[in-house]
Structure formats: C-alpha cells, structure tokens
Amino acid sequence: MPDIASHCIGAELVSRKTGLKTEDFFVGNLLPDLIANKDASHFKRKRVRYFVPDLKAANRSLKLDGELKLGYMNHLLWDQHYLDCHVPRLLEQWTSGSMFADGTIYEDYRILNQRLLQTFGIDQKKWNLYLQRTKFAGMPLDKTSLEKNVENLNLPLIEGTMTYFNFDKYCDSLLKIQSKVAGDLERFM
C-alpha cells in the first residue's frame, strides 16, 4: 500500500535494526508490488476492502527461501502497519468515492517519493539495481508494474501541496512503523 519510496526506506530501516543486509532481502521487499495479481501477491484477506495481508498464509505459501522470503514478508508487514496507521485516518478525511479510485492519493505519492528518498538518504542507483534483479527471483512479474515502479523511483523532485499527507508526520510514522515491523519480522526468522 505505501509507495515505492516508503518500501525502500522501510527495508533500509528494518535492515539496520535486524542486520538483514543481503541483496536477497531488498529484492524480496520489492516483489509483492511487481507481481501481476495483487490480491494473490499480497495474500489479501478475504472480504477485506484493501490489501490487508494474511501473513500466516503468506508464510506457509511462499516458495522462497532465506532472506528473499524475509524481504517479501517485510513488504507485507509494512503494508499491514501502513494500513493500520494511515488508511483509517485518511478515510476520515475523504467523504465521497475512493481516494484510490480518483487518483488523488497517487499524486501525493508522486510528490512524496523524491522528498522521502532525499530525506532518508536512500541510494537510488542501488534500488534501481534491485528492481532489475527482481526479474531473476523466480516469480511471475508484471512488466507494467515493474516499469511503473522504476518510473516512480526515478521521478524528479516534484513541488506541490499534498491532499492527504503531511510530510513531517509521514516521516515520523515511518520511523514508528519500523520498530513494529522489525519486531514482527523476527517471528519469520
């Protein structure tokens, strides 16, 4: 559910807390958003509106090993905590339709991406390499999703006012979520 920049930052932050620093961990972190069937790749719970992952099903079903699997689980944990932290508050602000359907929230993500990457000192060249290496992870990737994520990772800095996000609060929430994710990830180690 978070944008690519937030997933890159999330993996870097959890990596620092857990010592998971292999390329496999970072590549695995990218995989769920690159697979064509998002319900399946995110192990979406039945009868739930958004991509709330079923972590037990993911852990049982993933045919990945070691840190590649831990990276994949890291992504799903970030999605889960993001949904718990952000989406209920965002839904309170939105009164008609869907903030996802009309694209407004995606414009916020476009504004957020480069600011986040710069603020957290993320090496975009390294993450571009990880995006390209996902092709060799043995998963059925969606070419369009891969291209879109590469594009979003490499957007120029976009100035603008965000509708849903306050930048400082968003950064603070990423720092808060990292501890929860790192703790939860230990269950799968």
Protein Blocks (a to p, Z undefined) as FASTA:
>chain_A
ZZfklmmmmmmmmmmmnopabfklmmmmmmmmmpfblmlmnopaehifblcdcfklmmmm
pccehjllmmmmmmmmmmmmmmmmmmmmmmmmpmghjfklnommmmmmmmmmmmmmmmno
pafklmmmmmmmmmmnopacdfklmmmmmmmmmgccdedddfkbcfklmmmmmmmmmmmm
mmmmmmmZZ
